[in-house]
Amino acid sequence: MAAATPTSFTDKIVVSDEVAEFSPAVIDEMKSHLAKYPADRTRSALIPLLFVVQRERGGWIDNPGVNFLAKFLNLEVTDVWETATFYSMFNLRPVGRHHIQICKTLSCKIMGEPDITDHICSKLGIHPGETTEDGKFTVSLVECLGSCGTAPMMQIGFDYHEDLTIEKVDKILDDCK
């Protein structure tokens, strides 16, 4: 397979023919997700299966995992990448143990997101898109997380943190350590 030209949108994805392998238990889990959808609609299982692959591949979606899903679902590799690259909940590169996703859209920006982002990045010694040297934290700026009424907000893992202040952020970060 020829290598694709990386762009800022693909986060320099490395394209290969390698196919990930998963344990029988994980394959059974994937089959249980697949069974929830009609046989002629296997693509409908793609999002839950991407979550499984992300979990099993160390917290991110890599090319071998995508190749596996394409074969498992009888899809084109590009079909899987279209979904994986569209949603910010899928990581296209390794992330820290605590992935801090800060909402950067209008409500959060108006309510103080820039100060929150600057504070978090200063405290951790990184910029958005980077991971701390110890691998504990990654900071990402993401599109709307759907909590405009409680802006500014961020998500760490699957947990929402709303009505953020510098003090709240400090407590949240201290609790993560």
Backbone as numpy.savetxt, mean C-alpha at the origin, in Angstrom:
# Nx Ny Nz CAx CAy CAz Cx Cy Cz
11.12 -11.64 -20.94 10.27 -10.46 -20.94 11.17 -9.23 -20.94
10.88 -8.27 -21.77 11.67 -7.04 -21.82 11.34 -6.17 -20.62
12.33 -5.47 -20.15 12.13 -4.58 -19.00 11.35 -3.35 -19.45
10.44 -2.91 -18.61 9.67 -1.70 -18.88 10.47 -0.48 -18.46
10.15 0.65 -19.03 10.79 1.89 -18.63 10.09 2.40 -17.37
10.82 2.53 -16.26 10.18 3.00 -15.03 9.76 4.45 -15.14
8.68 4.78 -14.48 8.20 6.16 -14.40 7.92 6.46 -12.94
7.63 7.71 -12.64 7.29 8.05 -11.26 6.00 7.34 -10.84
5.16 6.95 -11.80 3.91 6.27 -11.46 4.14 4.81 -11.13
5.15 4.20 -11.71 5.40 2.78 -11.44 6.40 2.58 -10.33
6.97 3.66 -9.82 7.89 3.57 -8.69 9.07 2.65 -9.01
9.49 2.69 -10.29 10.62 1.88 -10.75 10.40 0.39 -10.51
9.25 -0.10 -10.91 8.91 -1.50 -10.79 9.88 -2.31 -11.64
10.39 -3.38 -11.08 11.28 -4.28 -11.80 10.44 -5.39 -12.40
10.49 -5.54 -13.71 9.68 -6.53 -14.40 10.53 -7.78 -14.65
10.00 -8.94 -14.29 10.71 -10.20 -14.51 9.69 -11.29 -14.81
10.19 -12.45 -15.20 9.33 -13.61 -15.46 9.14 -14.48 -14.22
9.83 -14.15 -13.14 9.75 -14.95 -11.92 8.32 -14.99 -11.39
7.90 -16.17 -10.93 6.57 -16.34 -10.36 6.71 -16.72 -8.89
6.03 -16.00 -8.03 6.08 -16.28 -6.59 5.49 -17.64 -6.28
5.96 -18.20 -5.19 5.40 -19.45 -4.69 4.79 -19.17 -3.32
3.70 -19.86 -3.04 3.01 -19.68 -1.76 2.75 -21.04 -1.13
2.62 -21.05 0.17 2.36 -22.30 0.90 0.98 -22.82 0.54
0.76 -24.13 0.76 -0.58 -24.68 0.51 -1.68 -23.96 1.30
-1.36 -23.51 2.51 -2.37 -22.80 3.33 -2.76 -21.48 2.67
-1.78 -20.78 2.12 -2.07 -19.51 1.46 -2.85 -19.75 0.16
-2.49 -20.78 -0.56 -3.23 -21.13 -1.79 -4.68 -21.45 -1.43
-4.89 -22.18 -0.34 -6.26 -22.48 0.11 -7.01 -21.20 0.46
-6.33 -20.27 1.12 -6.95 -18.98 1.44 -7.35 -18.25 0.16
-6.46 -18.26 -0.82 -6.78 -17.61 -2.10 -7.97 -18.28 -2.78
-8.01 -19.60 -2.74 -9.13 -20.33 -3.34 -10.44 -20.00 -2.63
-10.38 -19.79 -1.31 -11.60 -19.45 -0.58 -12.12 -18.07 -0.99
-11.21 -17.14 -1.27 -11.63 -15.83 -1.79 -12.23 -15.99 -3.18
-11.58 -16.76 -4.00 -12.02 -16.98 -5.38 -13.41 -17.61 -5.42
-13.70 -18.48 -4.46 -15.00 -19.17 -4.42 -16.17 -18.23 -4.14
-15.89 -17.04 -3.69 -16.95 -16.07 -3.39 -17.52 -15.42 -4.65
-16.89 -15.65 -5.79 -17.27 -14.97 -7.03 -17.69 -16.00 -8.08
-18.56 -15.61 -9.01 -18.95 -16.53 -10.08 -17.72 -16.99 -10.88
-17.77 -18.21 -11.39 -16.63 -18.80 -12.10 -16.20 -17.96 -13.30
-17.13 -17.27 -13.91 -16.77 -16.45 -15.08 -16.38 -15.01 -14.68
-16.23 -14.76 -13.39 -15.87 -13.42 -12.89 -14.67 -13.50 -11.95
-13.67 -14.30 -12.28 -12.53 -14.47 -11.39 -11.78 -13.17 -11.14
-11.82 -12.25 -12.09 -11.13 -10.97 -11.90 -11.69 -10.22 -10.69
-12.92 -10.49 -10.33 -13.54 -9.83 -9.18 -12.81 -10.12 -7.88
-12.06 -11.23 -7.83 -11.32 -11.59 -6.62 -9.96 -10.91 -6.54
-9.64 -10.09 -7.52 -8.29 -9.53 -7.60 -7.90 -8.69 -6.38
-8.76 -7.82 -5.92 -8.39 -6.96 -4.79 -8.13 -7.77 -3.52
-9.03 -8.67 -3.11 -8.69 -9.45 -1.90 -7.43 -10.30 -2.10
-7.20 -10.79 -3.31 -6.00 -11.60 -3.55 -4.75 -10.74 -3.54
-4.84 -9.51 -4.01 -3.69 -8.60 -3.92 -3.32 -8.34 -2.46
-4.32 -8.24 -1.59 -4.03 -8.07 -0.16 -3.29 -9.28 0.39
-3.68 -10.47 -0.02 -3.00 -11.68 0.44 -1.56 -11.69 -0.07
-1.38 -11.39 -1.34 -0.03 -11.37 -1.91 0.82 -10.32 -1.20
0.27 -9.14 -0.98 1.02 -8.08 -0.30 1.45 -8.54 1.10
0.56 -9.15 1.82 0.89 -9.64 3.16 2.00 -10.71 3.10
1.87 -11.63 2.18 2.80 -12.74 2.08 4.15 -12.37 1.47
4.21 -11.27 0.73 5.45 -10.87 0.07 6.16 -9.78 0.86
5.86 -9.66 2.15 6.59 -8.74 3.00 6.03 -7.33 3.04
4.75 -7.18 2.71 4.10 -5.88 2.82 4.07 -5.07 1.55
4.42 -5.71 0.41 4.37 -4.96 -0.84 4.09 -5.90 -2.00
3.65 -5.31 -3.11 3.34 -6.07 -4.32 4.56 -6.04 -5.21
5.09 -7.22 -5.48 6.26 -7.30 -6.37 5.89 -8.05 -7.64
6.79 -8.01 -8.62 6.50 -8.62 -9.91 6.23 -10.13 -9.81
7.01 -10.90 -9.03 6.68 -12.32 -8.92 5.27 -12.57 -8.36
4.84 -11.74 -7.42 3.49 -11.87 -6.88 2.43 -11.56 -7.92
2.68 -10.53 -8.72 1.76 -10.17 -9.80 1.70 -11.29 -10.83
2.86 -11.83 -11.19 2.89 -12.94 -12.16 2.09 -14.14 -11.65
2.21 -14.43 -10.35 1.44 -15.52 -9.76 -0.06 -15.26 -9.93
-0.50 -14.05 -9.54 -1.93 -13.75 -9.63 -2.44 -13.80 -11.06
-1.65 -13.33 -12.01 -2.07 -13.39 -13.41 -2.33 -14.83 -13.82
-1.43 -15.73 -13.45 -1.62 -17.15 -13.78 -2.78 -17.75 -13.00
-2.86 -17.43 -11.71 -3.89 -17.98 -10.84 -5.29 -17.60 -11.32
-5.43 -16.36 -11.80 -6.73 -15.85 -12.23 -6.93 -15.90 -13.75
-5.93 -16.40 -14.46 -5.97 -16.45 -15.92 -6.19 -15.05 -16.50
-5.38 -14.11 -16.02 -5.41 -12.73 -16.49 -4.07 -12.37 -17.12
-4.06 -11.27 -17.82 -2.79 -10.73 -18.31 -2.09 -10.05 -17.13
-0.78 -10.07 -17.16 0.00 -9.40 -16.11 -0.40 -7.93 -16.01
-0.63 -7.30 -17.15 -1.02 -5.87 -17.14 -2.36 -5.66 -16.45
-3.26 -6.64 -16.52 -4.54 -6.52 -15.82 -4.32 -6.42 -14.31
-3.40 -7.22 -13.80 -3.11 -7.20 -12.37 -2.42 -5.89 -11.99
-1.43 -5.47 -12.80 -0.75 -4.21 -12.50 -1.70 -3.02 -12.56
-2.67 -3.04 -13.48 -3.64 -1.92 -13.56 -4.33 -1.70 -12.23
-4.70 -2.78 -11.57 -5.37 -2.66 -10.27 -4.39 -2.31 -9.17
-3.25 -2.99 -9.14 -2.26 -2.76 -8.08 -1.74 -1.33 -8.08
-1.58 -0.74 -9.26 -1.04 0.62 -9.34 -2.12 1.69 -9.16
-3.39 1.32 -9.27 -4.46 2.31 -9.15 -4.75 2.68 -7.69
-4.70 1.70 -6.80 -5.09 1.91 -5.41 -3.88 2.18 -4.52
-3.98 3.22 -3.68 -2.87 3.54 -2.79 -2.72 2.54 -1.64
-3.67 1.65 -1.49 -3.56 0.66 -0.41 -2.60 -0.47 -0.77
-2.15 -0.50 -2.01 -1.16 -1.49 -2.42 0.19 -0.81 -2.56
1.17 -1.37 -1.90 2.52 -0.80 -1.90 3.32 -1.44 -3.02
3.96 -0.61 -3.82 4.72 -1.09 -4.97 6.21 -1.16 -4.69
6.56 -0.95 -3.45 7.96 -1.10 -3.03 7.92 -1.40 -1.54
9.02 -1.91 -1.00 9.01 -2.22 0.44 8.68 -0.99 1.28
7.94 -1.21 2.34 7.60 -0.13 3.27 7.99 -0.54 4.68
8.07 0.45 5.56 8.41 0.18 6.95 7.31 -0.57 7.68
7.66 -1.05 8.86 6.68 -1.79 9.67 5.44 -0.94 9.95
5.64 0.37 10.12 4.53 1.30 10.31 4.48 2.21 9.09
3.50 1.97 8.23 3.36 2.77 7.01 2.38 3.90 7.30
2.92 5.10 7.40 2.13 6.29 7.72 1.69 6.91 6.40
0.38 6.87 6.16 -0.19 7.45 4.95 -0.96 8.71 5.35
-0.45 9.83 4.91 -1.04 11.12 5.29 -1.89 11.63 4.14
-3.14 11.95 4.44 -4.04 12.50 3.42 -3.56 13.88 3.01
-3.42 14.07 1.70 -2.89 15.34 1.19 -3.94 16.16 0.43
-5.19 15.74 0.45 -6.18 16.44 -0.35 -6.74 17.65 0.39
-7.63 18.36 -0.27 -8.01 19.72 0.12 -8.43 19.89 1.58
-9.36 19.09 2.08 -9.82 19.28 3.46 -8.68 19.14 4.44
-7.86 18.12 4.26 -6.73 17.92 5.18 -5.70 19.04 5.04
-5.45 19.45 3.81 -4.49 20.53 3.57 -4.95 21.82 4.26
-6.22 22.16 4.11 -6.77 23.36 4.72 -6.69 23.28 6.25
-6.89 22.07 6.79 -6.95 21.89 8.24 -5.59 21.62 8.87
-4.50 21.69 8.09 -3.18 21.62 8.71 -2.27 20.49 8.28
-2.63 19.76 7.23 -1.78 18.64 6.79 -0.33 19.02 6.57
-0.04 20.17 5.93 1.39 20.48 5.71 2.20 20.53 7.00
1.64 21.11 8.06 2.36 21.16 9.35 2.52 19.77 9.95
1.48 18.94 9.82 1.53 17.57 10.34 2.61 16.79 9.58
2.59 16.89 8.27 3.58 16.18 7.44 4.99 16.63 7.78
5.20 17.95 7.86 6.53 18.48 8.20 6.99 17.97 9.56
6.08 17.94 10.53 6.43 17.49 11.87 6.83 16.01 11.87
6.00 15.18 11.24 6.30 13.74 11.19 7.63 13.50 10.51
7.83 14.12 9.35 9.07 13.90 8.60 10.28 14.40 9.38
10.14 15.55 10.05 11.24 16.07 10.85 11.56 15.14 12.02
10.52 14.66 12.68 10.71 13.78 13.83 11.37 12.46 13.42
11.00 11.95 12.24 11.54 10.66 11.79 12.82 10.80 10.96
13.11 12.02 10.53 14.33 12.26 9.75 14.25 11.75 8.32
13.04 11.74 7.77 12.84 11.31 6.38 11.89 12.26 5.67
11.76 12.08 4.36 10.82 12.84 3.55 9.69 11.92 3.10
8.57 12.48 2.63 7.52 11.62 2.08 8.10 10.72 0.99
7.68 9.45 1.04 8.18 8.48 0.08 9.41 7.72 0.56
9.89 8.05 1.75 11.10 7.40 2.27 10.77 6.54 3.49
11.73 5.66 3.81 11.63 4.78 4.96 12.81 5.05 5.88
12.57 5.02 7.18 13.65 5.23 8.14 14.69 4.12 7.97
15.92 4.43 8.35 17.02 3.47 8.20 16.77 2.16 8.92
16.06 2.22 10.06 15.79 1.00 10.82 14.60 0.21 10.27
13.96 0.74 9.22 12.84 0.04 8.60 11.54 0.10 9.37
11.48 0.95 10.39 10.26 1.01 11.22 9.15 1.85 10.59
9.51 2.95 9.92 8.50 3.88 9.43 8.70 4.22 7.96
7.61 4.30 7.24 7.58 4.86 5.90 6.50 5.93 5.92
6.77 7.08 5.30 5.78 8.15 5.19 5.38 8.29 3.73
4.07 8.28 3.48 3.54 8.48 2.13 2.44 9.53 2.18
2.39 10.36 1.16 1.27 11.29 0.99 0.32 10.62 0.02
-0.96 10.51 0.41 -1.93 9.81 -0.41 -3.15 10.68 -0.68
-3.92 10.24 -1.66 -5.17 10.93 -1.97 -6.19 10.68 -0.87
-7.31 11.31 -0.98 -8.35 11.32 0.05 -8.57 9.96 0.68
-8.55 9.94 2.00 -8.83 8.73 2.76 -10.27 8.72 3.31
-11.07 9.69 2.86 -12.49 9.68 3.17 -12.85 10.09 4.58
-12.08 10.98 5.16 -12.37 11.43 6.52 -12.32 12.96 6.57
-12.91 13.58 5.58 -12.82 15.04 5.43 -13.38 15.80 6.63
-14.39 15.27 7.28 -14.99 15.95 8.42 -14.14 15.91 9.67
-13.10 15.10 9.67 -12.21 14.99 10.84 -10.76 15.23 10.42
-10.60 16.13 9.46 -9.26 16.46 8.95 -8.51 17.31 9.96
-7.18 17.26 9.93 -6.33 16.41 9.09 -6.26 15.00 9.67
-5.95 14.06 8.78 -5.94 12.67 9.23 -4.84 11.89 8.53
-4.52 10.73 9.12 -3.55 9.82 8.52 -3.98 8.41 8.85
-3.44 7.48 8.10 -3.71 6.06 8.33 -2.38 5.38 8.57
-2.33 4.53 9.57 -1.15 3.70 9.82 -1.65 2.27 9.82
-1.17 1.50 8.85 -1.73 0.16 8.66 -3.19 0.31 8.27
-4.08 -0.29 9.04 -5.51 -0.17 8.78 -6.20 0.77 9.77
-5.42 1.46 10.59 -5.99 2.34 11.62 -6.00 3.79 11.18
-7.17 4.43 11.31 -7.31 5.85 11.01 -7.00 6.66 12.27
-6.32 7.78 12.08 -6.04 8.74 13.15 -6.52 10.09 12.64
-7.52 10.64 13.32 -8.21 11.83 12.83 -8.06 13.00 13.79
-8.50 14.19 13.30 -8.41 15.42 14.09 -6.98 15.59 14.63
-6.00 15.41 13.78 -4.61 15.40 14.21 -4.13 16.77 14.68
-3.33 16.71 15.73 -2.57 17.86 16.21 -1.13 17.36 16.36
-0.21 18.26 16.55 1.19 17.86 16.76 1.28 16.95 17.99
0.54 17.28 19.04 0.57 16.48 20.26 0.04 15.06 20.02
-1.08 14.97 19.29 -1.63 13.65 18.97 -0.65 12.84 18.14
-0.02 13.49 17.16 0.94 12.80 16.30 2.10 12.26 17.13
2.62 13.08 18.04 3.72 12.63 18.88 3.35 11.39 19.70
2.15 11.38 20.27 1.69 10.22 21.05 1.55 8.99 20.15
0.97 9.16 18.97 0.78 8.04 18.04 2.14 7.46 17.64
3.09 8.32 17.31 4.42 7.84 16.91 5.12 7.15 18.07
4.99 7.72 19.28 5.62 7.08 20.45 5.02 5.70 20.69
3.70 5.56 20.49 3.04 4.26 20.69 3.47 3.24 19.65
3.92 3.69 18.50 4.37 2.78 17.43 5.75 2.20 17.70
6.53 2.87 18.50 7.90 2.43 18.74 7.90 1.26 19.66
